[in-house]
Amino acid sequence: MPLSNIEIVHQDDALLVVNKPTLLLSVPGRAEDNRDCLVSRLQDNGYPEARIVHRLDWETSGLIVLARDADSHRELSRQFHDRETEKAYTALCWGEPEADSGRIELPLRYDPPTKPRHVVDHELGRHALTFWRVLERCGHYSRVELTPITGRSHQLRVHMLAIGHPLLGDRLYAHDEALAAAGRLCLHASLLALGHPQSGERLRFENPAPF
């Protein structure tokens, strides 16, 4: 598959920062017909050495970094593991939160009976923390900035659902009205900051949400 609508935001000898479109996997799926993904498109179109460092959900768009050599991959992975990176997402959520900002600290776990959904579970869930703030109030929905401190699967989607404000267009978690309010999941990785794996220079990238 061609790169098509994958925007390369930054590239150097050590890394690539790209803007992943919605409805594209970050890495190949388990099924043979699910090979098409961000990393394979990059590898097939001029970047055979590209290595995934972190992931975005299939429906989530936005900034993602890939390493171009083993040492850079190791260092970038360490930064994500040690929470030295900075990430923020722009989202549209149903309704208007009462406060202008807040924190959500609710443990999450995978829920096999409702695969691939995740749920809040105070006994078996893993610690998860999200900070949020309202950017704009738009009546039946709000534009918010979401900052995940931990990196659990579906964390932002489940946390916003848990406080009564599911994300618009979320086919897994939104109720009918919130689902119908947008043609896609309104979640976009809009900010990414990290240390350059070779020079140590702090790099900061921003990419506005397409919704």
C-alpha positions as a LaTeX table, in Angstrom:
\begin{tabular}{lrrr}
\hline
Residue & $x$ (\AA) & $y$ (\AA) & $z$ (\AA) \\
\hline
Met1 & 0.00 & 0.00 & 0.00 \\
Pro2 & 1.24 & 3.56 & $-0.70$ \\
Leu3 & 1.94 & 6.09 & 2.02 \\
Ser4 & $-1.05$ & 8.04 & 0.64 \\
Asn5 & $-2.41$ & 10.19 & 3.49 \\
Ile6 & 0.37 & 9.52 & 6.01 \\
Glu7 & 2.03 & 12.88 & 6.68 \\
Ile8 & 5.67 & 12.77 & 7.73 \\
Val9 & 6.02 & 15.55 & 10.29 \\
His10 & 9.74 & 15.11 & 11.03 \\
Gln11 & 12.55 & 12.79 & 9.99 \\
Asp12 & 16.24 & 12.45 & 10.72 \\
Asp13 & 18.73 & 9.58 & 10.94 \\
Ala14 & 17.33 & 8.34 & 14.24 \\
Leu15 & 13.55 & 8.71 & 14.06 \\
Leu16 & 10.39 & 9.48 & 12.16 \\
Val17 & 7.41 & 11.41 & 13.51 \\
Val18 & 4.28 & 10.91 & 11.43 \\
Asn19 & 0.61 & 11.84 & 11.55 \\
Lys20 & $-1.31$ & 8.56 & 11.55 \\
Pro21 & $-4.72$ & 8.76 & 9.87 \\
Thr22 & $-7.80$ & 7.27 & 11.42 \\
Leu23 & $-8.81$ & 3.70 & 10.44 \\
Leu24 & $-5.22$ & 2.48 & 10.12 \\
Leu25 & $-3.56$ & $-0.01$ & 12.45 \\
Ser26 & $-0.22$ & 0.96 & 13.99 \\
Val27 & 1.17 & $-2.58$ & 13.60 \\
Pro28 & $-0.05$ & $-5.65$ & 11.67 \\
Gly29 & $-3.07$ & $-7.47$ & 13.03 \\
Arg30 & $-3.02$ & $-11.18$ & 13.81 \\
Ala31 & $-4.95$ & $-12.19$ & 10.70 \\
Glu32 & $-3.02$ & $-12.51$ & 7.45 \\
Asp33 & $-5.31$ & $-10.00$ & 5.73 \\
Asn34 & $-4.56$ & $-7.40$ & 8.43 \\
Arg35 & $-0.97$ & $-6.72$ & 7.38 \\
Asp36 & $-1.77$ & $-3.22$ & 6.11 \\
Cys37 & $-0.73$ & $-0.83$ & 8.85 \\
Leu38 & 1.34 & 2.26 & 9.53 \\
Val39 & 4.68 & 0.54 & 10.03 \\
Ser40 & 4.34 & $-1.74$ & 7.00 \\
Arg41 & 3.41 & 1.19 & 4.74 \\
Leu42 & 6.50 & 3.08 & 5.92 \\
Gln43 & 8.72 & 0.00 & 5.52 \\
Asp44 & 7.40 & $-0.59$ & 1.99 \\
Asn45 & 7.84 & 3.04 & 0.93 \\
Gly46 & 11.36 & 4.14 & 1.62 \\
Tyr47 & 11.80 & 3.41 & 5.34 \\
Pro48 & 12.53 & $-0.34$ & 5.59 \\
Glu49 & 14.26 & 0.17 & 8.95 \\
Ala50 & 11.25 & 1.80 & 10.65 \\
Arg51 & 10.46 & 0.29 & 14.06 \\
Ile52 & 7.33 & 0.98 & 16.09 \\
Val53 & 7.90 & 2.50 & 19.55 \\
His54 & 4.33 & 3.06 & 20.77 \\
Arg55 & 0.87 & 2.61 & 19.29 \\
Leu56 & $-2.35$ & 4.45 & 18.62 \\
Asp57 & $-5.70$ & 2.67 & 18.33 \\
Trp58 & $-6.97$ & 1.89 & 14.83 \\
Glu59 & $-9.52$ & 4.71 & 14.99 \\
Thr60 & $-7.26$ & 7.24 & 16.75 \\
Ser61 & $-5.32$ & 9.65 & 14.56 \\
Gly62 & $-2.31$ & 11.81 & 15.30 \\
Leu63 & 1.35 & 11.95 & 16.18 \\
Ile64 & 3.38 & 8.78 & 16.53 \\
Val65 & 7.16 & 8.26 & 16.61 \\
Leu66 & 9.10 & 5.41 & 14.99 \\
Ala67 & 12.78 & 4.60 & 15.45 \\
Arg68 & 15.19 & 4.07 & 12.54 \\
Asp69 & 17.83 & 1.94 & 14.28 \\
Ala70 & 18.10 & $-0.45$ & 17.21 \\
Asp71 & 19.81 & 1.96 & 19.62 \\
Ser72 & 17.26 & 4.71 & 18.96 \\
His73 & 14.43 & 2.21 & 19.40 \\
Arg74 & 15.85 & 1.12 & 22.73 \\
Glu75 & 16.23 & 4.69 & 24.01 \\
Leu76 & 12.82 & 5.88 & 22.82 \\
Ser77 & 11.16 & 2.81 & 24.32 \\
Arg78 & 12.91 & 3.54 & 27.61 \\
Gln79 & 11.58 & 7.11 & 27.59 \\
Phe80 & 8.01 & 5.88 & 27.13 \\
His81 & 8.47 & 3.23 & 29.82 \\
Asp82 & 9.93 & 5.74 & 32.28 \\
Arg83 & 7.24 & 8.33 & 31.41 \\
Glu84 & 9.76 & 10.89 & 30.21 \\
Thr85 & 7.69 & 11.67 & 27.14 \\
Glu86 & 4.82 & 14.15 & 27.06 \\
Lys87 & 1.60 & 13.34 & 25.23 \\
Ala88 & $-1.69$ & 15.17 & 24.87 \\
Tyr89 & $-4.81$ & 14.38 & 22.87 \\
Thr90 & $-7.61$ & 16.52 & 21.53 \\
Ala91 & $-11.07$ & 14.96 & 21.72 \\
Leu92 & $-14.74$ & 15.77 & 21.39 \\
Cys93 & $-16.84$ & 14.39 & 24.23 \\
Trp94 & $-20.58$ & 14.21 & 24.74 \\
Gly95 & $-22.09$ & 16.88 & 26.94 \\
Glu96 & $-20.41$ & 19.58 & 29.00 \\
Pro97 & $-18.38$ & 18.67 & 32.10 \\
Glu98 & $-19.38$ & 20.68 & 35.15 \\
Ala99 & $-15.79$ & 21.65 & 35.98 \\
Asp100 & $-13.23$ & 23.16 & 33.60 \\
Ser101 & $-10.60$ & 20.52 & 34.38 \\
Gly102 & $-10.02$ & 17.46 & 36.49 \\
Arg103 & $-8.34$ & 14.09 & 36.93 \\
Ile104 & $-9.64$ & 10.57 & 36.45 \\
Glu105 & $-7.89$ & 7.86 & 38.44 \\
Leu106 & $-9.72$ & 4.61 & 37.80 \\
Pro107 & $-8.10$ & 1.16 & 37.36 \\
Leu108 & $-8.71$ & $-0.59$ & 34.04 \\
Arg109 & $-8.63$ & $-4.13$ & 32.72 \\
Tyr110 & $-9.41$ & $-5.96$ & 29.49 \\
Asp111 & $-12.90$ & $-7.49$ & 29.46 \\
Pro112 & $-12.90$ & $-10.75$ & 27.41 \\
Pro113 & $-16.72$ & $-11.19$ & 27.41 \\
Thr114 & $-17.10$ & $-7.84$ & 25.60 \\
Lys115 & $-13.90$ & $-8.11$ & 23.51 \\
Pro116 & $-12.14$ & $-5.80$ & 22.65 \\
Arg117 & $-13.61$ & $-3.50$ & 25.31 \\
His118 & $-11.91$ & $-2.53$ & 28.58 \\
Val119 & $-13.68$ & $-1.75$ & 31.83 \\
Val120 & $-13.12$ & $-0.06$ & 35.18 \\
Asp121 & $-12.36$ & $-2.70$ & 37.81 \\
His122 & $-11.34$ & $-1.58$ & 41.32 \\
Glu123 & $-10.21$ & $-5.09$ & 42.31 \\
Leu124 & $-8.43$ & $-6.48$ & 39.24 \\
Gly125 & $-7.75$ & $-3.37$ & 37.15 \\
Arg126 & $-4.35$ & $-1.77$ & 36.59 \\
His127 & $-3.71$ & 1.77 & 37.82 \\
Ala128 & $-4.64$ & 4.42 & 35.22 \\
Leu129 & $-4.51$ & 8.21 & 35.48 \\
Thr130 & $-5.79$ & 10.85 & 33.05 \\
Phe131 & $-5.90$ & 14.63 & 33.35 \\
Trp132 & $-8.47$ & 16.56 & 31.32 \\
Arg133 & $-9.43$ & 20.16 & 30.66 \\
Val134 & $-12.17$ & 21.79 & 28.62 \\
Leu135 & $-10.99$ & 23.76 & 25.60 \\
Glu136 & $-14.41$ & 24.74 & 24.24 \\
Arg137 & $-18.03$ & 24.19 & 25.23 \\
Cys138 & $-20.28$ & 23.57 & 22.23 \\
Gly139 & $-23.70$ & 22.75 & 23.70 \\
His140 & $-24.31$ & 19.03 & 23.35 \\
Tyr141 & $-20.58$ & 18.33 & 23.13 \\
Ser142 & $-17.25$ & 19.77 & 24.32 \\
Arg143 & $-13.72$ & 19.97 & 22.95 \\
Val144 & $-11.27$ & 18.70 & 25.57 \\
Glu145 & $-7.56$ & 18.14 & 26.01 \\
Leu146 & $-6.71$ & 14.75 & 27.51 \\
Thr147 & $-3.32$ & 13.98 & 29.06 \\
Pro148 & $-2.69$ & 10.33 & 29.91 \\
Ile149 & $-0.11$ & 9.78 & 32.64 \\
Thr150 & $-0.31$ & 6.01 & 32.27 \\
Gly151 & $-0.71$ & 4.26 & 28.94 \\
Arg152 & $-3.43$ & 1.64 & 29.33 \\
Ser153 & $-5.33$ & 0.35 & 26.30 \\
His154 & $-8.44$ & 2.43 & 25.57 \\
Gln155 & $-7.62$ & 4.50 & 28.68 \\
Leu156 & $-8.91$ & 7.86 & 27.45 \\
Arg157 & $-12.06$ & 6.37 & 25.95 \\
Val158 & $-13.01$ & 4.37 & 29.05 \\
His159 & $-12.10$ & 7.15 & 31.49 \\
Met160 & $-14.25$ & 9.70 & 29.68 \\
Leu161 & $-17.10$ & 7.21 & 29.52 \\
Ala162 & $-16.73$ & 6.61 & 33.26 \\
Ile163 & $-17.35$ & 10.29 & 34.08 \\
Gly164 & $-20.38$ & 10.42 & 31.79 \\
His165 & $-18.79$ & 12.04 & 28.73 \\
Pro166 & $-18.07$ & 9.38 & 26.08 \\
Leu167 & $-16.15$ & 10.44 & 23.01 \\
Leu168 & $-18.10$ & 11.27 & 19.87 \\
Gly169 & $-18.05$ & 8.61 & 17.18 \\
Asp170 & $-16.72$ & 5.90 & 19.52 \\
Arg171 & $-18.13$ & 2.63 & 18.20 \\
Leu172 & $-17.01$ & 0.68 & 21.27 \\
Tyr173 & $-18.09$ & 2.91 & 24.13 \\
Ala174 & $-20.39$ & 5.75 & 23.03 \\
His175 & $-24.15$ & 5.65 & 23.47 \\
Asp176 & $-26.31$ & 6.06 & 20.36 \\
Glu177 & $-26.47$ & 9.86 & 20.42 \\
Ala178 & $-22.73$ & 10.32 & 20.94 \\
Leu179 & $-21.99$ & 7.71 & 18.28 \\
Ala180 & $-24.22$ & 9.40 & 15.73 \\
Ala181 & $-22.77$ & 12.85 & 16.47 \\
Ala182 & $-19.58$ & 12.21 & 14.45 \\
Gly183 & $-18.52$ & 10.06 & 11.52 \\
Arg184 & $-15.29$ & 8.94 & 13.22 \\
Leu185 & $-13.80$ & 8.52 & 16.68 \\
Cys186 & $-13.00$ & 12.10 & 17.73 \\
Leu187 & $-9.65$ & 11.38 & 19.38 \\
His188 & $-6.39$ & 12.79 & 17.99 \\
Ala189 & $-2.84$ & 12.69 & 19.38 \\
Ser190 & $-2.10$ & 16.39 & 19.03 \\
Leu191 & 1.09 & 16.81 & 21.08 \\
Leu192 & 4.21 & 14.68 & 21.47 \\
Ala193 & 7.44 & 15.70 & 23.22 \\
Leu194 & 10.49 & 13.51 & 23.78 \\
Gly195 & 14.26 & 13.53 & 23.99 \\
His196 & 16.16 & 12.91 & 20.79 \\
Pro197 & 17.64 & 9.40 & 21.20 \\
Gln198 & 21.07 & 10.47 & 19.93 \\
Ser199 & 21.58 & 14.11 & 20.90 \\
Gly200 & 19.28 & 14.30 & 23.92 \\
Glu201 & 17.70 & 17.49 & 22.53 \\
Arg202 & 14.11 & 17.95 & 23.65 \\
Leu203 & 11.79 & 17.71 & 20.64 \\
Arg204 & 8.20 & 18.93 & 20.69 \\
Phe205 & 5.64 & 18.36 & 17.95 \\
Glu206 & 2.07 & 19.61 & 17.67 \\
Asn207 & $-0.57$ & 18.62 & 15.14 \\
Pro208 & $-4.11$ & 20.05 & 15.22 \\
Ala209 & $-7.09$ & 17.72 & 15.27 \\
Pro210 & $-8.89$ & 17.31 & 11.92 \\
Phe211 & $-12.30$ & 17.64 & 13.61 \\
\hline
\end{tabular}
